[in-house]
Amino acid sequence: MIASIQHAAENVGGITRLAREIGVKHQTFYSWKRVPAERVLDIERVSGVPRHELRPDLYPAPSMPTATPASNSNLTEALP
C-alpha cells in the first residue's frame, strides 16, 4: 500500500474508515500504484494529509520564502 495512504488512514482511524469517507471499498487502496488525481483532494480533506504528499507530481511541495537582499539605496540613505 502507498505510504501516504497509510498515513491518511492513521489520521482518520483506519483504512476502512478512510475508504468509507471517500466512497470507495477499502480493497481499492491495495490496487493503487499512486493516488488517482480525482481522489487527492477528498483524501486531503478527510485526513489532513497535504496534497503534495499524496501526489507530488501534481502538487509540488510549497517552497520556503526566500530572503530578498536589502536595497542598496536604503543603505546609502542611512550613511552620513
Secondary structure, 3 states (H helix, E strand, C coil): CCHHHHHHHHHHCCHHHHHHHHCCCCCHHHHCCCCCHHHHHHHHHHHCCCHHHHCCCCCCCCCCCCCCCCCHHHHHHHCC
